[in-house]
Amino acid sequence: MNSRQMRRQVIRIAMSVKEMNKMDISKALDWSYPTTLKKLKNPSCLNVNDAERLCELIDLDIVKFIKPF
């Protein structure tokens, strides 16, 4: 499993723990739904601000998220 797949898995698990779906993420972060799908599909391409906001929303440690697996 590469780092992109691992980040996607970590996001999915955190969303599940918080009982949030992609639409919830989209609304909370004020992203369009297609943008949310794109960003969640390839979290390696998130800019720092978006990564921080996403991690805060789903209670992930940003350092552990950014640091390569």
N, C-alpha and C positions, 0 to 999 in steps of 0.2 A: 504494500500500500504506500503510495507516494504522499508527500506532505499535503498536497491539495486535497486528496481524498481523505486524509486524516483530519484536516481542518473542517471539511464538510461534515464528517462523522461527528466531530466534537460539537459543531453547531447544531446538528440534528438532535443529539442527545440533550444538549442544554435547552433547546426549544421544547423538547418533550418533557423535561423536568419542570419547566415553567408553564407547561400546558399551553404553548403558543403555536400557532400555525403560521404559514407564510403570509397570509392576509393580515394577521395580527401584527407581524413584524412590519409589513408594508405601511399600515396605518400609523403605528407608533413612531416610525422613523420618517414618516411623510415622504415615502418613496412610492413611485408607481408600482403596480404589481409586476409588470414585465421587468422593471429595473431590479426589484427585489429578487426575482427568479434568477436574473443574470448575476447579481452579486453573491447570492447564496450558492450558485452553481460553481463559481470560481472565486472563492474568498481570498485567494492570493492577490487578486487585483483590487481589493478594497483599498481606498486611500486611508490614511491614518485616522482622520476624523470619523469616517464611516465605520471603521473597525472599532474605534473606541465607543461610539454610540451603540453599535450592535452588541458588543461585549457587555456594556453596562446594562443594556436592556435584558439580556438573557443570563446575566450574572456569571460571565466568564472573566477570568483574569487576562487582561490585554497582553501582558508580557508573555504569559504562557501560550496565548493564541498566536502571537507574532513570531515567537522564538521557533526556529525550525525544529521539527520533530526528529 
